[in-house]
Amino acid sequence: MNTKHITDKAERKKAKRKARGEAPAVAKRAADVARGSQKRKVRKLAKGQRKR
């Protein structure tokens, strides 16, 4: 929701909460999808001799 045009903080908060209430419910995560599936994966470092 774009609230840049609303200058009053309380009014902007009210508008955002209203929009959040009207928003459709987010679907539950499927059972076969891992919890951290969207996380950035950490690359494995080379084993053996130290780099520094």
MARBA-3410 file (N, C-alpha, C, O; in Angstrom, 1 decimal):
52
0.8,-1.2,0.0,0.0,0.0,0.0,0.9,1.2,0.0,1.8,1.3,0.8 ~ 0.6,2.2,-0.9,1.4,3.4,-1.0,0.7,4.5,-0.1,-0.4,4.9,-0.4 ~ 1.4,4.9,0.9,0.9,5.9,1.8,1.7,7.2,1.8,1.7,8.0,2.8 ~ 2.5,7.4,0.7,3.3,8.6,0.7,2.6,9.9,0.7,3.1,10.9,1.2 ~ 1.4,9.9,0.2,0.6,11.1,0.1,0.0,11.5,1.4,-0.4,12.7,1.6
-0.1,10.6,2.4,-0.6,10.9,3.7,0.5,11.4,4.6,1.5,10.7,4.8 ~ 0.3,12.7,5.1,1.4,13.3,5.9,1.2,13.0,7.4,2.2,12.9,8.1 ~ 0.0,12.9,7.9,-0.3,12.7,9.3,0.0,11.2,9.7,-0.5,10.3,9.1 ~ 0.9,11.1,10.7,1.4,9.7,11.1,0.2,8.8,11.5,0.1,7.7,11.1 ~ -0.7,9.4,12.4,-1.8,8.6,12.9,-2.7,8.2,11.8,-3.3,7.0,11.8
-3.0,9.1,10.9,-3.9,8.8,9.7,-3.3,7.7,8.8,-4.0,6.8,8.4 ~ -2.0,7.8,8.6,-1.3,6.8,7.8,-1.3,5.4,8.4,-1.5,4.4,7.8 ~ -1.2,5.4,9.8,-1.2,4.1,10.5,-2.6,3.5,10.4,-2.7,2.3,10.2 ~ -3.6,4.4,10.5,-5.0,3.9,10.4,-5.3,3.3,9.1,-5.9,2.3,8.9 ~ -4.8,4.0,8.0,-5.0,3.5,6.6,-4.3,2.2,6.4,-4.8,1.3,5.8
-3.1,2.0,6.9,-2.3,0.8,6.8,-3.0,-0.4,7.5,-3.1,-1.5,7.0 ~ -3.4,-0.1,8.7,-4.1,-1.2,9.5,-5.4,-1.6,8.8,-5.7,-2.8,8.8 ~ -6.1,-0.7,8.2,-7.4,-1.0,7.5,-7.0,-1.8,6.2,-7.7,-2.8,6.0 ~ -6.0,-1.5,5.5,-5.6,-2.2,4.3,-5.1,-3.6,4.7,-5.4,-4.6,4.0 ~ -4.4,-3.7,5.9,-4.0,-5.0,6.3,-5.1,-5.9,6.7,-5.1,-7.2,6.4
-6.2,-5.3,7.2,-7.4,-6.1,7.6,-8.1,-6.6,6.4,-8.7,-7.7,6.4 ~ -8.2,-5.8,5.3,-8.9,-6.1,4.1,-8.1,-7.0,3.2,-8.7,-7.6,2.3 ~ -6.8,-7.2,3.4,-6.0,-8.0,2.6,-6.4,-9.5,2.7,-6.8,-9.9,3.7 ~ -6.3,-10.2,1.5,-6.7,-11.6,1.6,-5.7,-12.4,2.4,-4.5,-12.1,2.5 ~ -6.2,-13.5,3.1,-5.3,-14.3,3.9,-4.2,-15.0,3.1,-4.5,-15.4,2.0
-3.1,-15.1,3.7,-1.9,-15.7,3.0,-2.0,-17.2,3.2,-2.3,-17.7,4.3 ~ -1.8,-17.9,2.1,-2.0,-19.4,2.2,-0.9,-20.0,3.0,0.2,-19.5,3.1 ~ -1.2,-21.1,3.7,-0.2,-21.8,4.5,0.8,-22.4,3.7,0.6,-22.8,2.5 ~ 2.0,-22.6,4.3,3.1,-23.2,3.5,2.8,-24.7,3.4,2.3,-25.4,4.3 ~ 3.1,-25.3,2.2,2.8,-26.7,2.0,3.7,-27.5,2.8,4.8,-27.1,3.2
3.2,-28.7,3.2,4.0,-29.6,4.1,5.3,-30.1,3.5,6.3,-30.3,4.2 ~ 5.4,-30.1,2.2,6.6,-30.6,1.5,7.7,-29.5,1.3,8.7,-29.8,0.7 ~ 7.4,-28.3,1.6,8.3,-27.2,1.4,9.0,-26.9,2.7,8.4,-26.7,3.8 ~ 10.3,-26.8,2.6,11.2,-26.5,3.8,11.0,-25.1,4.3,10.6,-24.2,3.6 ~ 11.1,-24.9,5.7,10.9,-23.6,6.3,11.8,-22.6,5.8,11.4,-21.4,5.5
13.1,-22.9,5.6,14.0,-21.9,5.1,14.3,-22.0,3.6,15.4,-21.7,3.2 ~ 13.3,-22.4,2.8,13.6,-22.6,1.4,13.9,-21.3,0.7,14.5,-21.3,-0.4 ~ 13.4,-20.2,1.2,13.7,-18.9,0.5,15.0,-18.2,1.0,15.4,-17.2,0.5 ~ 15.6,-18.8,2.0,16.8,-18.2,2.6,18.0,-18.3,1.6,18.1,-19.2,0.8 ~ 18.9,-17.3,1.7,20.1,-17.3,0.9,21.0,-18.5,1.4,21.2,-18.6,2.6
21.5,-19.3,0.5,22.3,-20.4,1.0,23.7,-20.0,1.2,24.3,-19.1,0.4 ~ 24.4,-20.5,2.2,25.8,-20.2,2.5,26.7,-21.1,1.7,26.5,-22.3,1.7 ~ 27.6,-20.5,1.0,28.5,-21.3,0.2,29.5,-22.0,1.1,30.0,-21.4,2.0 ~ 29.8,-23.2,0.8,30.8,-24.0,1.5,32.2,-23.5,1.2,32.6,-23.3,0.1 ~ 33.0,-23.3,2.3,34.4,-22.9,2.1,35.3,-24.1,1.8,34.9,-25.3,2.1
36.4,-23.9,1.1,37.3,-25.0,0.7,37.9,-25.5,1.9,38.4,-24.7,2.8 ~ 38.0,-26.8,2.1,38.7,-27.4,3.2,40.1,-27.6,2.9,40.6,-27.6,1.8 ~ 40.9,-27.6,4.0,42.4,-27.8,3.8,43.1,-26.6,4.3,42.8,-26.1,5.4 ~ 44.0,-26.1,3.5,44.9,-25.0,3.9,44.1,-23.8,4.2,43.2,-23.4,3.5 ~ 44.5,-23.0,5.3,43.9,-21.8,5.6,44.1,-20.7,4.5,45.2,-20.7,3.9
43.2,-19.8,4.4,43.3,-18.8,3.3,44.2,-17.7,3.8,44.9,-17.0,3.0 ~ 44.3,-17.4,5.1,45.1,-16.3,5.6,46.0,-16.8,6.7,46.8,-16.0,7.3
END
